[in-house]
Amino acid sequence: MPVQHDAPVRPEISPAPLDDVLRRVNHLRTERGADPLYELPAGCTAWDDGACVLERAFADVGVTFVGYGRAYGPGVEFEHGLGGFIRDFDAGRLPQLRAR
C-alpha cells in the first residue's frame, strides 16, 4: 500500500488591515476612470483641517470633501462605504497614514 503524504501546509497569510480599504478605494477610482493607487496617501484628520486620506485618494476624480458615507465635489457625488476607516483614522488608530 502506498504511503500517503499530507499536502504541504501553507502558512495563514492575513492581509494588511489597509489592503481591503485600498482595494475598495481602487474600485471606486477605476469606476470613475482613474488609475489605481499603489498605496493610500497620507492625510490629516478632520480635526486638523487638512485633506483626509480619501480626499487625497479621490482628488483627481474631482472630490473635494469626504464625509463618513459619501464623497462630494463639483459634478461628482458617490457613496464610498468607508466610514469605519475614516473614524479609525480620525481617532488616531492609523498613525502610518498621518501626514507629517
C-alpha positions as CSV (number, residue, x, y, z in Angstrom):
1,M,0.0,0.0,0.0
2,P,1.5,3.4,-1.0
3,V,2.4,5.9,1.7
4,Q,0.2,9.0,1.8
5,H,1.9,12.3,2.3
6,D,0.0,15.2,3.6
7,A,-0.2,18.2,1.3
8,P,2.3,20.9,2.3
9,V,0.9,23.3,4.8
10,R,0.7,26.9,3.7
11,P,1.0,29.5,6.4
12,E,-2.1,31.6,7.0
13,I,-1.4,34.9,5.4
14,S,-3.5,37.7,6.7
15,P,-3.8,40.8,4.6
16,A,-2.6,44.0,6.0
17,P,-5.5,45.9,7.6
18,L,-5.4,48.6,4.9
19,D,-5.4,46.2,1.9
20,D,-9.2,46.0,1.9
21,V,-9.5,49.7,2.1
22,L,-7.1,50.2,-0.8
23,R,-9.0,47.6,-2.9
24,R,-12.2,49.5,-2.2
25,V,-10.6,52.9,-3.0
26,N,-9.2,51.5,-6.2
27,H,-12.6,50.0,-7.2
28,L,-14.2,53.4,-6.7
29,R,-11.3,55.1,-8.6
30,T,-11.4,52.8,-11.6
31,E,-15.2,53.1,-11.8
32,R,-14.6,56.8,-12.4
33,G,-11.8,56.4,-15.0
34,A,-8.8,57.0,-12.6
35,D,-5.8,54.7,-12.3
36,P,-5.5,52.5,-9.2
37,L,-3.2,53.6,-6.4
38,Y,-0.3,51.5,-5.1
39,E,-0.8,52.8,-1.5
40,L,-3.1,55.1,0.4
41,P,-1.8,58.6,0.6
42,A,-1.0,60.3,3.9
43,G,-3.6,62.8,5.2
44,C,-4.8,64.9,8.1
45,T,-7.6,64.2,10.4
46,A,-10.8,66.2,10.2
47,W,-9.8,67.8,13.4
48,D,-6.6,69.1,11.8
49,D,-8.5,70.9,9.0
50,G,-6.4,69.1,6.3
51,A,-7.3,66.9,3.4
52,C,-8.1,63.4,4.7
53,V,-6.7,60.3,3.1
54,L,-9.8,59.7,1.0
55,E,-9.9,63.4,-0.2
56,R,-6.4,62.9,-1.5
57,A,-7.1,59.5,-2.9
58,F,-10.1,60.9,-4.9
59,A,-8.8,64.4,-5.7
60,D,-8.1,63.5,-9.3
61,V,-11.7,62.5,-9.9
62,G,-13.0,65.8,-8.6
63,V,-13.7,65.0,-5.0
64,T,-13.1,68.0,-2.6
65,F,-14.9,66.7,0.5
66,V,-15.3,63.2,2.0
67,G,-17.9,62.6,4.7
68,Y,-18.4,59.4,6.7
69,G,-20.6,58.0,4.0
70,R,-20.3,60.0,0.8
71,A,-17.7,61.9,-1.3
72,Y,-18.5,65.2,-2.9
73,G,-17.1,67.6,-5.5
74,P,-18.2,69.8,-8.4
75,G,-20.2,67.4,-10.6
76,V,-19.3,64.3,-8.5
77,E,-21.0,62.6,-5.6
78,F,-20.9,59.0,-4.6
79,E,-21.3,56.7,-1.6
80,H,-18.0,55.2,-0.5
81,G,-18.9,52.9,2.4
82,L,-15.6,53.6,4.2
83,G,-17.0,55.4,7.3
84,G,-15.3,53.0,9.7
85,F,-11.9,53.6,8.1
86,I,-12.4,57.4,8.4
87,R,-13.5,57.1,12.0
88,D,-10.4,55.0,12.8
89,F,-8.2,57.5,11.0
90,D,-9.7,60.5,12.8
91,A,-9.4,58.7,16.1
92,G,-5.6,58.3,15.5
93,R,-5.7,54.5,15.1
94,L,-3.9,54.6,11.8
95,P,-0.7,56.7,12.5
96,Q,1.0,55.3,9.5
97,L,-1.3,57.4,7.3
98,R,-0.8,60.7,9.1
99,A,0.7,63.5,7.1
100,R,3.7,65.0,8.8
